[in-house]
Amino acid sequence: MKPWSLRWKLVMWAAFFAFSASIVCVWATWILLRHQEVQALDRRLATDAQELFRDIENFQGVNKRREVTERFVPLALRDRLVEVRGRDGEILYLSPNLNTPVLKDGIDAFHTREIAGRPVRVGVFRDNELTLHVGADLKDIEQLGWEIARSQVIVIPAVLLLIAAGSWLLGSIALTPIEQIRRAAEHITAERLDERIPSQGPGDEIGRLINVLNATFERLQGSFEQAARFSADASHQLKTPIAVLRAGIDEILAKDGISPEQRDRIAELLQQTRRLTSVAENLLLLSRADTGRLALRATNFDLRKVVEGSLEDARVLAEKSNLEIEGRLPDTLPMTGDRDMISLALQNLVENAVKYNRPGGKILLSAERFRDGVQICVGNSGQGIPAERAPHIFKRFYRARGDEQIPGHGLGLSIARELARAHGGELTLTESREDWTQFCLQLGKPLPTPTVSSS
């Protein structure tokens, strides 16, 4: 799943916090408003109760303990639940909307309880021998809460939309400098380490970040150039003493009077000098590729002939292991590039296919036009590359199978990939299973016509 951009994350988090704040605000407002409305209702009930007591007190000749009729009930209490009790708790008056006396529950303070499935605010008032229980339905107050909630259903989405739009705008303004830094940093590669991120605007956080990044690139360029220069110088300096050493070993090997054991030992030393020469040349080539100084001598040639040469090399190398060599090639593969470099890349792939194959196995070398270029695939029937090691196989000096008994330095795939990239292509591991491993070398555009040079 594609990860969300920072701008979208900013919008979503802002909307989430705004929505949460709106819900908390509405809830707190409703709690406070309901509390105030209930307190106002309590005050009205107390006022109405005092009015009822005054009417009874002022009515001359009435026995308070025995006769309380509806005419003493104020208009404000006519739609309330009313119970009037005497000294001994007997019912003196029961409002018409009460079938049974249900208001008395032993609680004298204002309180809310449920009567007939509805929330009712109940108050108890006393005056001499009379006790008045009044209950007020809270449906009007509850209805007010629902009206507030319904209004927020319309208001909150509009607020969220406004906040999301504002967050998107602010995110765009805030992230534009970072996006510019990203684009500038993408152009700083191993071949262009001298480029820097342009510093614009005041010395704010973004400006200080640019300064830190440029200073980091400055140190990185120095370290990279120093390492590349050391690698190139060391490889170049090693070539002369190795050549002298190999010439001396050749002279010793050519002398008479050397025992067979000594001759075998000297031949082994000669082989090791050849390996040293190969390592030095490979390091020099990689150093030039790293610094963008890999010179290609491009010519027009038939790539099929180069692949056929690699097939012949594979047959020679595979004799001891009794490997089956198969080639699947088109009639012609016109190509523009450095013939020697492409041949070196193929040589590394073929040598790996032979080294890491099983006795009596198979090597398949195929070539075909690939989109705007040419693709050459080298497969072998050896053991597959472990999945956890596959991402690291193109690193220098990395051995995918870790078999120290097999000669090599872990540079072949790195060199082949650098040479492929120098030709506008790529080297990839296209298949790796238990009994088959395949690498495909993609090279740049072929010639538009099958013109083959004599080179």
Secondary structure, 3 states (H helix, E strand, C coil): CCCCCHHHHHHHHHHHHHHHHHHHHHHHHHHHHHHHHHHHHHHHHHHHHHHHHHHHHHCCCCCCCCCCCHHHCCHHHCCCEEEEECCCCCEEEECCCCCCCCCCCCCCCCEEEEECCEEEEEEEEEECCEEEEEEEECHHHHHHHHHHHHHHHHHHHHHHHHHHHHHHHHHHHHHHHHHHHHHHHHCCCHHHCCCCCCCCCCCCHHHHHHHHHHHHHHHHHHHHHHHHHHHHHHHHHHHHHHHHHHHHHHHHHHCCCCCHHHHHHHHHHHHHHHHHHHHHHHHHHHHHHHCCCCCCCCEEEEHHHHHHHHHHHHHHHCCCCCCEEEEECCCCCEEEECHHHHHHHHHHHHHHHHHCCCCCCEEEEEEEEECCEEEEEEEECCCCCCCCCHHHCCCCCCCCCCCCCCCCCCCHHHHHHHHHHHCCCEEEEEEEECCEEEEEEEECCCCCCCCCCCC
